[in-house]
Structure formats: structure tokens, C-alpha cells
Amino acid sequence: MFESFKSGLKKIFSKGGADSIKLSELEESLITMLIESDVDLDTAEDIYGMLSQKLGSRGKISTDELRDHLREAMQDILAPLQEKSDILNPGKKPYIILFLGVNGGGKTTTVAKIAHYLSERGKKCIISASDTFRAGAIEQIENLAGQVRVEVMKQPQGADPAAVAFDAINRATARGYDYVLIDSAGRMQTNRNLLEEMKKIKRITKPDLTILVLDSLTGQDAINQATTFFSEVSYDSVIVTKLDTDARGGAIISIASRIKKPIIFIGTGQKMDDLMPFSVSWYMEKIFGTEKARNST
């Protein structure tokens, strides 16, 4: 996990084989390394700017000091957006969660993982199979929900997605369920008709929480997706998937910097248990090693 990012940092910290680095040589190499690790250009330049402010006009910096300052800069970007609310105690029943995302990004699997996460903690859930357009989508969520023993509300392929979600909410209300998890159609963010359908689902169901699921492997496109979804539909939080196969790892920083929405969970594998609340300290340790970050959350 994040091998390329860690390797790039190692090269920066050992630049020239010395214990110190010339600032005149740092800017280009650091920004290039960050971009190659899936940090977008604007965020990479912001990180260097934060370093420059701390270092002032000094000609050199020790590798240990550079490591500390770089770690602090990344942590400063991430820490304000770590989710503080408790999804297990939302104060409303049923609590309605709408999931957005594009095909192939892990959205449907994430819905099942969240259902499993909640069920394991004593919560009763129902999943709305509101991806009624894609062939096999209903069967996919039924299969995943069966693995975690969660009920699914469905209608035949081609049915109105909002109607399916509405039925799920009514079922949950009647039976005293804790959560309704709405799996929407995985759509390309440029598809106008599908975006309008998503607006309809949100208008009718009035979700308490809308989550955008982003694939860490898509790099800069994840930022493009997030920007379009927010301008068209809007969302409250983000879940980042496929971190177990992400050698770069910089997408997390870009998402935090550019989207400014809480990252509430991350996907770390294919199993239903491979979901964890996002932790800034966990991410810092994965990138920089086991040294505890100063002021870590």
C-alpha cells in the first residue's frame, strides 16, 4: 500500500546522499514526486508553499526537519476534514443514507460493507436496490446483501429508482429499522439524464446523509468526479475505495484539499470486513512510518 509514495519520499529525503538538502533543489523534485504520487498540482504547490513559509530564507534543511515539516503540512490539510460525528448514533430512525459514484468505483460493494459494519454493531438495515438501469446490478447487491444478511428492497430492472427507495423507507419505518442504504445507479458524471435521475432520488427520499464513493486508483479523475457531483447533486461526505491496491496514495490528500468534505471511511480490501473509519494518524503512519505525527488526530 502506497509503495510509490513512500519510495518517492525516500528519494527526496536521501537526495544527494547528504544529511541536508538545498532548498533551491527541493521545489521541483518535491512537487514532481507529489504529482507522481497522485497529488494534484495545486495541492502539491500548496504543500511546498507551506514548507517554504516555515523554512524562510534558509539555504539548507536537514532531512529530519524536512520530514517533520512535510508530515505536518500534509496533516494540516487532512486533519480538519476527519469526520467527528458518530454514524452509529445519528439521532434519527430510520437514518437514510444515499450513495453516489460511478461504475467500477466500488460503490455497490461499499454499500454492502456499510450494511455489514452497522449490522455487526447491532443496527438493523435495509438496502434499496435503486440501480435499476445496469444489467446485473440488482443481482449484485442481492448477492452482497445475502453475504451480510441484510434485507434488500427491489423492483424489476428498469423500474423507477426513486420509487424503490421510497418503498425501502416505508418498510424501514413500519418495521423500526435503523438505516436505509440507497444504492444508486453508477453513473458517469457527465451523463445528464442519469444526473437528473439522481437529483430526483435525492428530492424524493430527502436523505440524512449523502456519500460520494471515490476510487483512489482514478487519481485526478476522482477530483473531477467529486467536483461535478457536488455541483449537480451535492453530498456530505466521502468514502475512498481500493486503498489496498493503491501504490501511489496521494489521492487522499488531493480529495481532502480540493473537495473539503469529510472522508468518513476507507476501503482496504474485497472482504466485507475490509472497511475502516478514516484516521489521519493511520494515513500518516502508512506514508511516513510508525513515528507518531505531532498533534495527530
RONUTOR-729776 format. One line per 10 residues: their letters; for each residue x, z, y of C-alpha. Coordinates in steps of 0.5 Angstrom, whole numbers, plus 2048, in hexadecimal, padded with zeros to 3 digits. Each point is the difference from the previous one (the first is absolute). Last residue first. Layout:
BEGIN
A> X Z Y | ... .
***
This chain:
BEGIN
TSNRAKETGF> 7F4 81F 81A | 808 800 801 | 802 803 807 | 807 7FE 7FE | 801 7FC 7F9 | 801 803 7FA | 806 7FD 7FC | 7FE 7FD 7FA | 802 7F9 801 | 7FF 7FC 806 .
IKEMYWSVSF> 7FA 7FB 7FE | 7FD 803 7FB | 801 807 803 | 7FD 7FD 807 | 7FA 7FE 7FC | 7FF 807 7FD | 800 803 806 | 7FB 7FC 804 | 7FB 801 7FA | 7FB 7FB 7FE .
PMLDDMKQGT> 7FB 803 7FB | 801 7FE 7F9 | 7FE 7FA 7FC | 802 7FF 7F9 | 7FB 804 7FC | 7FC 7FA 7FE | 806 7FC 7FE | 803 7FA 803 | 805 803 804 | 802 804 807 .
GIFIIPKKIR> 7FA 7FE 804 | 800 804 807 | 7FB 804 803 | 7FE 803 807 | 804 7FB 805 | 7FD 802 806 | 7FF 7FA 805 | 805 7FE 806 | 800 7F9 7FD | 806 7FE 803 .
SAISIIAGGR> 805 806 7FF | 7FD 803 7FA | 7FF 7F9 7FD | 807 7FE 802 | 803 806 7FD | 7FC 7FF 7F9 | 802 7F9 800 | 807 802 800 | 801 802 7F8 | 804 7FA 7FE .
ADTDLKTVIV> 800 801 7F8 | 7F9 800 800 | 7FE 800 7F8 | 7FE 808 800 | 7FD 7FF 807 | 7FA 7FC 7FE | 7FB 802 804 | 7FF 803 808 | 7FA 803 801 | 7FE 800 808 .
SDYSVESFFT> 7FB 804 804 | 7FA 7FF 805 | 7FE 7F9 800 | 7FE 7FB 804 | 7FB 7FA 7FF | 803 7FA 804 | 806 802 804 | 802 805 7FB | 800 7FB 7FA | 804 7FB 804 .
TAQNIADQGT> 805 805 802 | 801 803 7F9 | 800 7F9 7FD | 806 7FE 805 | 803 807 7FE | 800 7FF 7F9 | 802 7F8 801 | 807 803 802 | 802 803 7FA | 7FB 7FE 7FA .
LSDLVLITLD> 803 804 7FB | 7FD 807 803 | 7F9 7FD 7FE | 7FB 803 805 | 7FA 804 7FF | 7FB 801 806 | 7FC 806 800 | 7F9 801 803 | 7FE 807 801 | 7F9 803 801 .
PKTIRKIKKM> 7FD 7F9 7FE | 7FA 7FE 804 | 7FD 7FC 7FA | 7FC 7FB 804 | 805 7FE 805 | 806 801 7FC | 7FD 7FB 7FB | 7FE 7FB 805 | 807 800 803 | 803 7FF 7F9 .
EELLNRNTQM> 7FB 7FA 800 | 803 7FD 807 | 807 801 7FD | 7FE 7FC 7FA | 7FD 7FA 804 | 806 800 805 | 805 800 7FB | 807 801 804 | 801 807 7FD | 800 7FD 7F9 .
RGASDILVYD> 7FB 804 7FC | 7FF 805 7FA | 7F9 801 800 | 7FE 807 801 | 801 806 7FB | 7FB 806 803 | 802 807 7FE | 7FA 805 801 | 802 807 7FF | 7FD 807 7FF .
YGRATARNIA> 7FB 7FE 7FB | 7F9 804 801 | 7FC 7FC 7FB | 7FB 7FD 806 | 805 7FF 805 | 805 7FD 7FB | 7FB 7FB 7FE | 7FE 7FE 807 | 807 7FF 802 | 801 7FC 7FA .
DFAVAAPDAG> 7FA 7FC 801 | 802 7FF 808 | 807 7FD 7FD | 7FD 7FB 7FB | 7FB 7FE 806 | 806 7FF 804 | 804 7FB 7FB | 7FA 7FC 800 | 800 7FD 7F9 | 804 7FA 7FE .
QPQKMVEVRV> 802 803 7F9 | 7FB 805 7FD | 7FF 807 803 | 804 806 7FF | 800 807 801 | 806 803 7FD | 801 807 7FD | 806 803 7FF | 804 802 7F9 | 807 7FE 802 .
QGALNEIQEI> 801 7FB 7FB | 7F9 7FE 801 | 801 7FF 807 | 806 7FB 7FF | 7FC 7FC 7FB | 7FA 800 805 | 804 7FE 806 | 803 7FA 7FC | 7F9 7FE 7FD | 7FD 800 807 .
AGARFTDSAS> 806 7FC 803 | 800 7FB 7FA | 7FE 7FA 805 | 801 802 807 | 7FA 800 804 | 7FC 806 7FE | 806 805 803 | 7FB 805 801 | 801 804 7FA | 7FE 807 803 .
IICKKGRESL> 804 806 7FD | 7FC 806 7FE | 804 807 801 | 7FF 807 7FE | 806 805 802 | 803 805 7FC | 807 7FF 801 | 802 7FB 7FB | 7FA 7FC 802 | 803 7FF 807 .
YHAIKAVTTT> 806 7FD 7FE | 7FD 7FC 7FB | 7FB 7FD 805 | 806 7FF 804 | 804 7FC 7FB | 7F9 7FC 7FE | 800 7FE 808 | 808 7FE 800 | 7FF 7FC 7FA | 7FB 7FC 804 .
KGGGNVGLFL> 804 800 806 | 807 7FE 7FC | 802 7FA 805 | 7FE 7FA 7FC | 7FA 7FE 804 | 800 803 807 | 7FE 807 802 | 7FA 805 803 | 7FE 806 7FC | 7FA 803 803 .
IIYPKKGPNL> 7FF 808 7FF | 7F9 804 800 | 800 807 7FF | 7FA 802 7FD | 800 806 802 | 803 802 806 | 806 805 802 | 805 7FC 7FE | 803 805 7FB | 805 7FC 7FB .
IDSKEQLPAL> 802 7FB 806 | 803 805 803 | 802 7FE 807 | 808 800 802 | 802 7F9 7FF | 807 7FE 802 | 800 7FC 806 | 804 804 805 | 805 801 7FB | 802 7F9 7FF .
IDQMAERLHD> 803 7FD 806 | 804 807 801 | 802 800 7F9 | 803 7F9 801 | 804 802 806 | 802 807 7FD | 803 7FC 7FA | 804 7FC 805 | 802 805 804 | 803 804 7F9 .
RLEDTSIKGR> 803 7FA 7FD | 803 7FE 806 | 803 807 801 | 803 800 7F9 | 803 7F9 801 | 803 803 806 | 7FF 7FC 807 | 804 7FC 804 | 800 7FE 808 | 7FC 805 803 .
SGLKQSLMGY> 7FC 7FD 805 | 7F9 804 7FE | 7FF 802 7F9 | 7F9 802 800 | 7FE 7FB 804 | 803 7FB 7FC | 7FD 802 7FA | 7F9 800 802 | 802 7F9 803 | 802 7FE 7F9 .
IDEATDLDVD> 7FA 803 7FD | 7FC 7FC 805 | 803 7F9 7FE | 7FF 801 7F9 | 7F9 801 801 | 7FF 7FA 805 | 804 7FC 7FA | 7FB 802 7FA | 803 805 7FB | 800 7FC 7FA .
SEILMTILSE> 807 803 7FD | 803 7F9 802 | 7FE 802 807 | 803 807 800 | 807 7FD 7FE | 7FF 7FB 806 | 7FF 805 805 | 805 804 7FD | 806 7FB 800 | 7FE 7FD 807 .
ELESLKISDA> 800 807 803 | 806 803 7FD | 806 7FC 802 | 800 802 807 | 7FE 807 7FE | 807 801 7FC | 7FF 803 7FA | 804 807 7FD | 802 803 7FA | 803 7F9 7FE .
GGKSFIKKLG> 800 7FB 7FB | 7FE 7FA 805 | 7F8 802 7FF | 7FF 805 7FB | 7FA 803 803 | 7FD 7F9 801 | 802 7FE 7F9 | 7FC 806 7FD | 7FA 7FF 805 | 800 7F9 7FD .
SKFSEFM> 800 802 7F9 | 7FB 805 801 | 7FB 7FB 803 | 802 7FB 7FA | 7FE 806 7FB | 7FA 802 803 | 7FD 802 7F9 .
***
